Amino acid sequence: MANSTVSRSADKRRRLTAAAADVLHRQGVERTTIADIAAAADVPVGNVYYYFKTKDELVQAALAEHAAHLAELTGELDRHPDPLHRLKALVAAWVEQRDVAVRFGCPTGTLAAELDKRAEGGLDEEAGKVIGLLLGWVERQFRELGLPDPDGLALTLVAGYQGMSLLASALRDPDVMTREGARLTRWLDSLSQGGAS
């Protein structure tokens, strides 16, 4: 009986965390209420406070969820035989999400931009850490390729993604992601062939 209670409790917390990541991405921090997240998680509003005392704690949980999704994605990408294929598969994964990007932007990027406008809380730094995880993974791929300035190349690639995601959303045009993804892929090929950076 105790194990079943613990399991139900863990399930509720997990559902709340996943719902927070989804609802905050779709609606933004300021427009989202705890009741919105509770409804999406199918958890009574009063129960939310057992797991998360404030909306900021739910935002922090959403950021942890984004970090977990990133770890899952990079874990899958690490199965590719070489760093160039990993990077190109990353770009392909971004392009696959173009319809979501058009409607809501990049999950972590839009959250980071919104949190940066807040005067308190330090959650903007937490969002920056998640983006830093992506930058670190990309930088390692460039380093494995033996290219000079791997951290600068990583910044260029991730900035390209953030830019195409933002523009696709602002213009409501998924083709922005498709075209810019193809451009990033060509850029990666040119780097691996000793082309200009």
N, C-alpha and C positions, 0 to 999 in steps of 0.2 A: 504494500500500500504506500509506504514512504517513497519507494522508487518511482511509483506512478505519479505521485504528487510532485516530486522533483522534476520528472520528465515533462509534466504539463506546465510547470513553472518555466522550465527552460524553453519549451515550445512557445509560450506566450512572449517571453523576452525576445526570442528569435524573430517571431512574427512582427513584434513592435519595431525591432531594429530594421528589418527589411522594409516595412511599411514607411518608416521614417525616411529611409534613403529614397524610396520611390516618390513619396508625396512631396518631400522637400525639393526634389529635383523638378517635379512638375509644377509646383505652386510657389516655390521660394520660401525662405524662412519667415519673412514678415507676414505673408498671406496664409501660412499654415498654422492651424491650431492643434493643440494636443488632441482635441476631439476628432479632427480630421485623420490624424495618425491612428487613433484608437479604432475608428470606423474601418479604415483600410486594413487594419490587422485583425478585425473582428474580435476586439477585446473591449470589455466595458470601460468607459472613460475612467471610472474610479479605480480600476485595477492598474491603470498606467502608472499611477504615483507609487505603487509598490515597487516598480522597476526603475522608474525615472522620475526624479523629484521636480525637474524643470524642463522646459522646452530646450534649453541649451544642452542638457544631458542627452536629449533625443537627437539633437544636431550632432553632438559628439559621437553618438552611436551610429548615426548615418555616415559620418566620415570613416568610422571603423569599418562599416559595411563596404564603402567604396574601396578602402585599402584591401579588404578581403577579396573583392571582385578583381582588383588589379593583380593581387598575388595569384589568384586562380588563372587569370588570363596569361600572365607572364610564365606561370608554370606550364601551361599548355604550349606556349610559344617556345619554351626551352626545349621541347621535344624535337624541334626542327634541327636539322643536322649542322647548320652553320649560322653565324650571326647575321649575315646578309638576308638569308631566308627568314630568320626570326623578325628582323626589322620590317621586311616587306609584308610578312604576315600580320604584324602589328598594324601597319597602314591599312591592310585589307580589312582587319577587324574594325577599325575606325570607320571605314567607308560603309561596312555592313550596317552600322548603327546610324546611317544618314537620316532615316526618317525620324528617329528619336531626337537626333541633333537639331533637325529643322524645327521641331516643336518646342524643345526645351533646352537645347545647348548641351555642352559637355557636363555630365553630372558633377564632377569635382570642380571644374573650372567656373561654372556659373555659381556654385556654392561659395567658392573662394572669393569671387568678385563681390558677391552680396555681403559676405561676412566681413570683408575688408572695409566696408562702409560703416560698420558698427564701431562705436567708440570704446566698447568694453568687451570683456569676455575672453580674449585670446584665442577664440575659435578660428580666426583667420590664419593664425599660425598653424593650427592643427590641419586646416585645409592645405596649407602650403607644404606640410610634411607629406601628405598623400601625393601631391604633385611631385615632390622631391623623390618619392619612391619610384615613380615612373621615370623621371630624369636619370636616376641612378641606374636603373635597369638598361635604359637606352644607351647610356654612356658606356656601360660594360660591353655592350654589343660592338660599339664603335672601337673600343679599346681592343677587343678580340680580333677585329678586322685589321688592327695595326695602323689605323689612321691617326694622323696628327690631330691634336686638339679635340679629343673625344668628348670632353664636356661641352665644348662650344657646338659641336655637331649635334649632340643630344638636345641642347637648348634650341637649336634651329629646327630640329624635327618636331619636338613637342610644341614649340611656338607655332609651327605650321599647322599642327592639328588643332590647337586652340583657336587659331585664326580662321581656319576653314569651318570649324564648328560654329563659331560666333557668326560668321558671315552667312552660313547656310541658314542659321536661325533667323538672323535679321532680315534676310532676303526671302525667307520661306522657300528656299530652293535647294532640294537635295542634290541637284546636279553639281552644285558648288563642291560638295564633298567628293563626288565622283571625279570631277576634273582635277581638283587639287590633290586628291589621293594618287591619281595617275602621275601628276607632276612630282610628288614626293617619291614615288617609286622610281621614276626615271632619274631623279637626283641621287637616290641611293645607288642605282646601277652605275651612274657616272663616277661616284666616289670609289666604288669597288674596282672600277676599271682605270683608276688613276686620273679621273677627270677633275675639272676645276671644282673647288668647294665654295 
